[in-house]
Amino acid sequence: MSKGCFITGTDTGVGKTIVTAALATALRKRGLRVGVMKPVETGCSMDSDRLQAQDSSLLRQASGCTATVELVTPYTFAEPLTPALAAERVGITIDIKHIRRCYEKLLTEHDITLVEGAGGLLAPLTECLTMHDMAVELGLPVVIVARNVLGVINHTALTVTVARERSFVLGVVLNHTQPPSDLAMLTNADALRRWGKAPLLCQLAYTTTLTPELLHVYGEQLVSTGLLAEIDAH
């Protein structure tokens, strides 16, 4: 398959969409045709009698991807639940083979395709499958986004350990979701280099307002780590 990567997190709300959008921005600036995909998005709002996938919208804007919403996000749900539960409550079974077909279609039209998971790596996709199963099904190496809080060492090491059972881990991005306010937040980066079990790619500074300019800055940080070369190699 063509190159790409799967962006997961140590938890929900850690900044996966920001990291995916930032990487898409940087790759687009380099003249690449960037495909994006968030196969399942929950917590979608209703607009004009249709569920609106907000994370997917940001990804499409950042990447310039003009693929249909149905390809970028084949499954949307209103309730802010883990995908398997959100689907179950409306009588839908998520089909991982359908997700793969959508992904393969995106591959034919783009130089690189970034896929963002929902929740953490073991978040249930179906009764029997998880987000990690999706990454394996698509044959993608994994980038892990971790939130800079007390406890991130354990959360990151656990996620890396599980990911490495069946996937190649490209590295960890430490995202500051709040201003540094305690000793743990000030020392987590060094601690992850020692005990995180995977390369620490970079840190993303705290912000209250996400702008296209800031996405560009974040994206350049990610690309400057050699991430694109690693994606090429896997």
WOKA-V23435 format. One record per helix or strand. SS is the DSSP state (H for helix, E for strand). FROM is the first residue (numbers start at 1). LEN is the number of residues. Records with the same first field share a line. If there is no record, write none. Layout:
BEGIN
SS = FROM-LEN  FROM-LEN
END
This chain:
BEGIN
E = 4-6  34-4  40-2  45-3  50-3  75-2  112-9  124-1  130-1  141-7  169-7  200-5
H = 16-14  54-10  69-4  83-6  96-14  131-8  152-12  183-13  212-12  227-7
END
